[in-house]
Amino acid sequence: MNAPSAPPPATLDHVARRLRTIALILGLVVAVLITAGTFAYAYRGEAQTVSLRANLLANRLSRYVYVHGDHWRYTQARIADLLSEDEALAQGHAVVIRDRDGREILTLGAMPAWPALRVQREFAVRARTVGSVELRENINDVLASTVVAAMLGALLGFLTTLAVDVLPMRLIRRALAALEERTASQVAAEDARAEAERANRAKSAFLSNMSHELRTPLNAILGFAQLLEMGIGGPKLADSQRGYVRDIMTAGSHLRLLVDEVLDLARIESGAIQARRELVALAPAIAECIALVEPDAKARAIAIAAEPDLGSAVVADGHRLRQVVVNLLSNAVKYNRDGGEIRLTVAPADGEALRLTVADTGPGIAREKQAALFQPFSRLGAERTAIPGTGIGLALAKRYVEAMGGRIGVDSDEGTGARFWIELPRAPAPA
């Protein structure tokens, strides 16, 4: 038996770059979300406090005007004495009192420098507005807590980046070093393989645990971001602030999808996911898959055509088969041209198998690049375009099909579109 050889340095560098990219994204999202969440929470609390104080001042001035009548505007000294011991002024707020025409009657306290929080309340006598009181306060405390949170977020983001980037690669490089050192004999090769397998299990377990640990707080962050966008439990956000919240939600949703795909890949590699063997009717399964991708196809005027007779059945895991077909259809939509076409066909294959083919009218794939299609994180240069994706979908599809006892492949040339196919055992005919 030949001793196993280590992967070429180019492959290892590719994995390292991908892990580093994922690590940087995770670290940045953690830092940004912690900072944004802290600022939103602190600002909302400060706004509620200032609003309550403004209401109290308005009530006090209403009683004062009720006693002194319309001449209240000429009693600035008494109003100043009335409010001089107010807690708001004692804490460095500025109070501006105006009559109902907007003329300034009295200003107490020093105007805070920018940035400042401003709350205005009207006060009335017998349901008639007689004036307004404006309370201003700087938000230095809010900014200070946000700065502290930003430093903490940066630290946690750095630790996340370090954990995701350094530890897996350290385990992989250690296993490969052991493998290279022991290729002189069969016993050494077996030891190196065992070490590589342990490192791979450690990597899969690490990615699985990290994905679980990230998904739980990520779901909470997305939930609070939705509450902020809807204005529930706090002041209504401005349009620009809602835009920032939507950016957080978009980045968080993309990160959650990436975490889920990495988690599935780790589960498959560790053997935690087993495919079931059951009879799956192709017609309803394919109809469900088409319905899922049809909105995106219609948005680009892409027609999806399935052959009329899909009445055959295969032996497969129904859930995993749908995942594979949806992935192939989704790729056919993303990499197709506007106004293109997608065609699904079913035909007998060698032996007792059926071949399901998904053909598109996109730019096609060069033959020299097809060998890397089913490798994790491989997008064949599409990462430099605006087409979304993570490079994990086809790798997952290959492992799902193989777990169901089938095969997956592609036939394509540049400029002729791509024809992805899967072969699965044909269901036996009913007796």
WOWO-V30296 format. One record per residue. RES is the residue in three letters. PSI is psi in whole degrees, 0 to 359 (* if undefined). OMEGA is omega in radians with two decimals (999 if undefined). D_LAST is the distance of its C-alpha to the last C-alpha in Angstrom with 2 decimals. Layout:
RES/PSI/OMEGA/D_LAST
RES/PSI/OMEGA/D_LAST
//
This chain:
MET/130/3.12/46.78
ASN/142/3.09/48.56
ALA/141/-3.13/50.00
PRO/148/3.13/48.42
SER/152/-3.13/50.47
ALA/153/3.08/51.38
PRO/151/3.11/50.20
PRO/153/-3.13/52.76
PRO/329/-3.11/55.43
ALA/321/3.12/54.24
THR/315/3.14/50.86
LEU/319/3.11/52.64
ASP/324/3.11/55.12
HIS/314/3.10/52.35
VAL/319/-3.14/50.74
ALA/319/3.12/54.22
ARG/320/3.13/54.97
ARG/315/3.11/51.78
LEU/322/3.13/52.41
ARG/321/3.10/55.99
THR/314/3.12/54.98
ILE/318/-3.12/52.64
ALA/316/3.14/55.42
LEU/320/3.12/58.03
ILE/314/3.14/55.86
LEU/315/-3.14/55.15
GLY/318/-3.14/58.84
LEU/317/-3.13/60.05
VAL/318/3.12/57.72
VAL/313/-3.11/58.77
ALA/315/-3.09/62.46
VAL/316/-3.09/62.25
LEU/322/3.11/60.26
ILE/315/3.14/62.59
THR/311/-3.12/65.65
ALA/319/3.13/64.39
GLY/319/3.13/63.22
THR/316/3.14/66.56
PHE/315/-3.12/68.57
ALA/317/-3.12/66.60
TYR/314/-3.12/66.97
ALA/319/-3.13/70.67
TYR/319/3.14/71.51
ARG/317/3.12/69.84
GLY/319/-3.14/71.78
GLU/320/3.14/75.06
ALA/321/3.12/74.53
GLN/320/3.14/73.95
THR/313/3.14/77.10
VAL/322/3.12/79.28
SER/319/3.12/77.94
LEU/318/3.13/78.88
ARG/321/3.11/82.38
ALA/321/3.10/82.86
ASN/319/3.14/81.99
LEU/318/3.12/84.55
LEU/320/3.13/87.23
ALA/319/3.10/86.52
ASN/319/-3.13/86.90
ARG/319/3.12/90.17
LEU/328/3.09/91.56
SER/315/3.12/90.61
ARG/321/-3.14/92.72
TYR/315/3.14/95.52
VAL/326/3.12/95.62
TYR/324/-3.12/95.51
VAL/318/-2.98/98.72
HIS/351/3.08/100.61
GLY/203/-3.04/99.52
ASP/348/3.14/99.63
HIS/4/-3.10/102.21
TRP/332/-3.09/99.60
ARG/342/-3.10/99.40
TYR/15/-3.11/102.97
THR/51/-3.09/102.55
GLN/323/-3.11/100.89
ALA/316/3.13/102.84
ARG/321/3.12/101.70
ILE/320/3.11/98.07
ALA/317/3.10/98.40
ASP/323/-3.11/99.86
LEU/322/-3.05/97.07
LEU/357/-3.02/94.34
SER/331/-3.12/96.15
GLU/12/-3.13/94.76
ASP/143/-3.09/91.22
GLU/325/-3.13/88.60
ALA/315/3.14/87.11
LEU/324/-3.13/90.44
ALA/336/-3.11/91.03
GLN/13/3.01/87.85
GLY/21/3.07/88.88
HIS/164/2.99/87.38
ALA/136/-3.12/89.11
VAL/128/3.10/89.61
VAL/124/-3.12/90.54
ILE/132/-3.14/91.69
ARG/156/3.05/91.96
ASP/182/-3.04/93.06
ARG/343/3.08/90.90
ASP/1/3.11/92.15
GLY/4/3.12/90.90
ARG/136/-3.10/94.37
GLU/126/-3.14/94.52
ILE/317/-3.04/96.63
LEU/142/3.03/96.33
THR/126/-3.14/94.57
LEU/138/3.12/94.39
GLY/166/-3.13/93.29
ALA/135/3.14/92.67
MET/126/-3.14/89.99
PRO/149/3.11/87.19
ALA/161/3.09/86.38
TRP/143/0.02/83.11
PRO/145/-3.10/80.31
ALA/155/3.09/80.93
LEU/131/-3.08/79.06
ARG/130/3.12/80.66
VAL/130/-3.13/80.12
GLN/135/3.12/82.16
ARG/139/3.06/82.57
GLU/151/3.04/84.69
PHE/147/-2.97/86.99
ALA/160/3.04/88.17
VAL/124/-3.11/90.70
ARG/49/3.07/89.95
ALA/16/3.11/86.79
ARG/122/-3.13/88.87
THR/128/-3.12/88.12
VAL/347/-3.13/91.33
GLY/187/3.13/90.22
SER/154/3.08/87.66
VAL/134/-3.13/87.48
GLU/129/-3.12/85.73
LEU/126/-3.14/84.82
ARG/142/3.13/84.24
GLU/139/3.08/83.10
ASN/160/-3.09/82.16
ILE/38/3.13/78.79
ASN/322/3.13/80.04
ASP/320/3.10/78.43
VAL/316/-3.14/75.06
LEU/324/3.14/75.51
ALA/315/3.12/76.65
SER/327/3.11/73.59
THR/321/3.11/71.40
VAL/317/3.11/73.16
VAL/316/3.12/72.58
ALA/323/3.12/68.90
ALA/319/3.10/68.71
MET/319/3.09/70.17
LEU/318/3.11/67.76
GLY/320/3.11/64.85
ALA/321/3.12/66.06
LEU/313/3.13/66.20
LEU/321/3.09/62.70
GLY/320/3.10/61.44
PHE/317/3.13/63.14
LEU/321/3.09/61.63
THR/315/3.11/58.15
THR/317/-3.13/58.70
LEU/316/-3.09/59.98
ALA/317/-3.07/57.08
VAL/327/-3.04/54.35
ASP/310/-2.95/56.19
VAL/312/-2.99/58.07
LEU/310/3.12/56.07
PRO/316/-3.12/52.70
MET/327/3.10/54.52
ARG/317/3.12/56.79
LEU/317/-3.12/53.88
ILE/313/-3.12/52.22
ARG/325/3.12/55.51
ARG/318/3.13/56.31
ALA/319/3.14/53.04
LEU/324/3.10/53.55
ALA/318/3.11/57.14
ALA/323/-3.13/56.06
LEU/318/-3.12/53.46
GLU/327/-3.08/56.09
GLU/340/-2.99/58.61
ARG/27/3.12/56.37
THR/2/-3.08/54.91
ALA/333/-3.08/57.39
SER/166/-3.14/55.31
GLN/321/3.14/51.79
VAL/319/3.12/52.74
ALA/322/3.13/54.25
ALA/319/3.13/51.16
GLU/319/3.09/48.95
ASP/318/-3.13/51.44
ALA/320/3.10/51.46
ARG/319/3.12/47.66
ALA/319/3.12/47.73
GLU/319/3.12/50.42
ALA/320/3.13/48.51
GLU/320/3.09/45.42
ARG/318/3.11/47.64
ALA/321/3.13/49.22
ASN/320/3.08/45.88
ARG/320/3.11/44.75
ALA/319/3.11/48.15
LYS/315/-3.13/47.82
SER/317/3.12/44.35
ALA/320/3.12/45.61
PHE/312/3.14/48.74
LEU/322/3.13/46.93
SER/312/-3.14/44.54
ASN/318/-3.14/47.47
MET/320/3.13/49.59
SER/317/3.11/46.88
HIS/315/-3.09/46.53
GLU/328/3.13/50.31
LEU/326/-3.04/50.82
ARG/324/-3.11/48.10
THR/305/3.09/49.57
PRO/332/3.13/53.10
LEU/320/3.08/51.77
ASN/320/3.11/49.87
ALA/319/3.14/53.13
ILE/316/3.12/55.15
LEU/322/3.11/52.87
GLY/315/3.12/53.07
PHE/326/3.09/56.87
ALA/322/3.09/57.05
GLN/321/3.10/55.17
LEU/318/3.11/57.62
LEU/319/-3.13/60.52
GLU/323/-3.14/59.20
MET/352/3.12/58.89
GLY/26/-3.13/62.33
ILE/130/3.06/61.19
GLY/15/-3.14/63.64
GLY/183/-3.13/66.34
PRO/153/3.13/68.44
LYS/132/-3.10/66.84
LEU/151/3.03/66.37
ALA/166/-3.11/67.93
ASP/318/-3.14/65.87
SER/322/3.13/66.58
GLN/321/3.07/65.58
ARG/326/3.07/62.28
GLY/319/3.09/61.69
TYR/320/3.13/62.23
VAL/320/3.11/59.81
ARG/325/3.07/57.15
ASP/319/3.10/57.75
ILE/317/-3.11/57.18
MET/321/3.13/53.91
THR/313/3.13/52.68
ALA/319/3.13/53.56
GLY/320/3.13/52.09
SER/318/3.10/48.75
HIS/319/3.13/48.55
LEU/320/3.12/49.44
ARG/319/3.09/46.80
LEU/317/3.14/44.09
LEU/317/3.12/45.44
VAL/317/3.14/45.52
ASP/317/-3.13/41.89
GLU/319/3.09/40.76
VAL/322/3.13/42.94
LEU/316/3.11/41.58
ASP/317/3.13/37.93
LEU/319/3.12/38.96
ALA/321/3.12/40.84
ARG/318/-3.14/37.93
ILE/314/-3.12/35.57
GLU/329/3.14/38.26
SER/357/3.14/38.92
GLY/14/-3.10/35.26
ALA/343/3.13/35.41
ILE/123/3.11/32.36
GLN/134/-3.14/28.93
ALA/137/3.06/25.86
ARG/161/3.07/22.76
ARG/112/-3.12/19.24
GLU/165/3.10/16.85
LEU/126/-3.12/14.53
VAL/118/3.06/17.13
ALA/129/-3.04/16.85
LEU/323/-3.04/19.64
ALA/304/-3.14/21.05
PRO/326/-3.14/22.43
ALA/315/-3.13/23.40
ILE/324/3.11/25.38
ALA/319/3.10/26.92
GLU/317/-3.12/28.28
CYS/318/3.13/29.75
ILE/320/-3.13/31.40
ALA/329/-3.11/32.93
LEU/325/-3.07/34.57
VAL/354/-3.06/36.35
GLU/320/3.12/37.04
PRO/316/3.12/40.46
ASP/324/3.12/41.79
ALA/317/3.13/40.52
LYS/326/-3.14/42.18
ALA/336/3.13/45.40
ARG/16/3.09/45.66
ALA/38/3.11/44.30
ILE/125/-3.13/41.26
ALA/139/3.09/38.37
ILE/120/-3.11/34.75
ALA/131/3.07/32.27
ALA/143/-3.12/28.47
GLU/147/-3.02/26.49
PRO/323/-3.04/25.08
ASP/97/3.03/21.39
LEU/37/-3.04/20.37
GLY/3/-3.11/16.95
SER/166/3.10/15.39
ALA/153/3.12/14.65
VAL/166/3.05/16.00
VAL/111/-3.06/16.31
ALA/177/2.98/19.84
ASP/113/-3.03/22.36
GLY/317/-3.11/22.45
HIS/314/-3.12/26.18
ARG/324/3.11/27.23
LEU/318/3.11/25.28
ARG/321/3.10/27.15
GLN/317/-3.11/30.37
VAL/314/-3.10/29.94
VAL/319/3.11/29.18
VAL/321/3.12/32.09
ASN/316/3.14/34.34
LEU/318/3.12/33.59
LEU/319/3.13/34.10
SER/318/3.09/37.25
ASN/321/3.13/38.67
ALA/329/3.08/37.94
VAL/313/-3.05/40.00
LYS/319/-3.03/42.79
TYR/12/3.12/43.40
ASN/173/3.05/42.95
ARG/156/3.07/45.85
ASP/134/-3.10/46.85
GLY/13/-3.11/45.24
GLY/197/-3.07/42.57
GLU/147/3.03/38.84
ILE/131/-3.12/35.62
ARG/131/3.09/32.45
LEU/130/3.11/28.89
THR/154/3.08/26.41
VAL/131/-3.12/22.93
ALA/156/3.07/22.24
PRO/146/3.08/20.31
ALA/182/3.14/22.30
ASP/137/3.13/22.87
GLY/203/-3.12/20.00
GLU/69/-3.09/16.72
ALA/160/3.05/18.61
LEU/143/3.11/19.61
ARG/122/3.04/23.30
LEU/123/-3.08/24.74
THR/135/3.04/28.37
VAL/109/-3.09/31.21
ALA/138/3.11/34.16
ASP/175/3.14/37.59
THR/34/-3.14/40.92
GLY/195/-3.06/43.09
PRO/350/-3.12/45.65
GLY/175/-3.08/43.20
ILE/129/3.11/43.59
ALA/143/-3.07/45.73
ARG/324/-3.10/43.95
GLU/345/3.14/46.43
LYS/349/-3.00/45.53
GLN/334/-3.13/41.74
ALA/334/-3.11/41.76
ALA/1/-3.05/43.26
LEU/320/-2.99/40.81
PHE/19/3.06/38.59
GLN/142/3.12/41.56
PRO/138/3.07/42.61
PHE/16/3.12/45.46
SER/118/3.14/45.38
ARG/7/3.03/45.92
LEU/40/3.10/47.49
GLY/353/-3.13/50.67
ALA/344/3.12/49.12
GLU/344/3.11/50.91
ARG/6/3.12/54.09
THR/179/3.14/52.81
ALA/1/-3.13/52.31
ILE/124/-3.11/48.48
PRO/157/3.10/47.35
GLY/164/-3.12/45.15
THR/347/-3.10/45.29
GLY/15/-3.13/43.57
ILE/337/-2.99/41.02
GLY/310/-3.12/38.01
LEU/326/3.07/36.71
ALA/318/3.08/37.41
LEU/318/-3.13/35.26
ALA/316/3.14/32.48
LYS/316/-3.11/32.52
ARG/323/3.08/32.35
TYR/313/-3.11/29.51
VAL/317/3.13/27.36
GLU/324/3.10/28.24
ALA/335/3.11/27.45
MET/7/3.12/23.88
GLY/24/-3.10/23.59
GLY/191/3.12/24.38
ARG/156/3.07/27.42
ILE/145/-3.14/29.86
GLY/184/-3.11/32.58
VAL/142/2.99/34.88
ASP/120/-3.08/36.15
SER/154/2.94/39.53
ASP/156/3.14/43.09
GLU/131/3.09/46.08
GLY/358/-3.09/46.36
THR/9/-3.08/42.83
GLY/177/-3.13/40.90
ALA/145/3.11/38.26
ARG/96/3.09/34.53
PHE/139/-3.11/32.85
TRP/152/3.02/29.26
ILE/141/3.10/26.69
GLU/131/-3.13/23.77
LEU/154/3.13/20.86
PRO/136/3.10/17.64
ARG/139/3.09/14.80
ALA/140/3.14/11.89
PRO/147/3.12/8.68
ALA/142/3.13/6.38
PRO/143/-3.12/3.78
ALA/*/999/0.00
//
